Amino acid sequence: MQTMYQQMDADALAQAIEALRAQVEEVKARGLALDMARGKPSPQQVDISRPMLDILSSDADLHDGNVDCSNYGFFEGIPSARALASEMLGVPAEQTLVLGSSSLLLEHDICGQFWRCGSLGSEPWADYSAKHNGETVKFLCPAPGYDRHFGITADLGIENVPVPMTGEGPDMDVVEAMVASDASIKGMWCVPKYSNPTGETYSEKTVRRLATMKTAAPDFRIFWDNAYCVHDLYDETDDLANIFDYTRGTENEDRVVAFVSTSKITFPGSGVAFVGASPAVIAEVSAFLKMGLISADKMNQLRHVRFLPNLDAVRSHMKKHAEFMRPRFEAVERKLAEGLGGTGCATWTHPRGGYFVSFDGPDGSAKRVAALCAQMGVKLTPAGATWPGEDPRDTNIRIAPSYPSVEELEAALDVLVLAVKLVAAELAAE
Ligand code: PLP
């Protein structure tokens, strides 16, 4: 589609650019300092979990049933926390681990385990290249996606291969064709609900195809990071099928390793993290991680399950979070529609949950837009971060609306709109 600037004659375009540049100078003079880069809740939003901190006082009972949370033991997690993990991950409690406070760290450690040791008797991924004519190990990366996922695999020397998103998850025709013929593709990153950053939820068909597709690599693993599984904005929610329903009891039983944490439910960085997989994969992951840990912070687990004893309690807590998030997402939609609707300069997603909106400007615009926003005092997630390697068309920007106040967010979006218009106009003139 053509932008409105591409349709202008040379004089009109020159005038438009001059007017936009003048507006940019005005904004620069205002000395703004706004941040739309960080996918973290606002301080007021974090405060809604403060009552949890009063639960474990010095005279509290520190037992979960007959488990003493004040001492070593129960590496796999305390029973109540594993029961909650089971509800959130969609596997029986025996197939869960509650470990530490970061799902990303678990993803990092487990990916590193498969790299160094292999999985369930297969050769270590690290050895693949030497045994297969120097061919590199590859991971599929739905893109735009989460930069920290891409960082974990890139850091191990795995080649990240982008796969387009469709609005209902990754393009499964592309995924199926690649994994069926290439044994060097050992796995895939997925954020299946309210994906980071597009906000889309994988359809039932996508989930089923991921679970049942034929892979040339027998040790193919899906890292199913369900970070936003309960992060709905509205009563009408996106529904995600339980991928384990399609793998249980099949030859693909060991394919999926799922992750969730309470980082964006209670306290970012101080929540609890869960992992779920087949009995065999949970046993091998557990055996590996036990080498470096006697038992996780069970006091924190206890505090969490007393505050949020089950999935229903989590869902009602999330409704309080939604009160903060909804006006911010609606401000993004309103400002972008007012500023850029009908200009042909941009498209963006309209999530019903999660933490991000994915924004695309004209080809070759994203880096320039981010730099121009920075000059006007608005920080964005670095352009291109949503792609493994380079964003091939340099269009994508991740909008993170959660942290600023609504007023700050609106001001930041005005700046983004202005930057996109000026860059689109300058591109039309080049
Ligand atoms: N996974 C996804 C998809 C995320 O977006 C984030 C944080 O933004 C994380 C994991 C980090 O989770 P944790 O704090 O549990 O490591």
Boltz pocket constraint, residues with backbone or C-beta under 6 A from the ligand:
constraints:
  - pocket:
      binder: B
      contacts: [[A, 39], [A, 101], [A, 102], [A, 103], [A, 104], [A, 105], [A, 146], [A, 191], [A, 196], [A, 225], [A, 227], [A, 260], [A, 261], [A, 262], [A, 263], [A, 268], [A, 269], [A, 273]]
      max_distance: 6.0
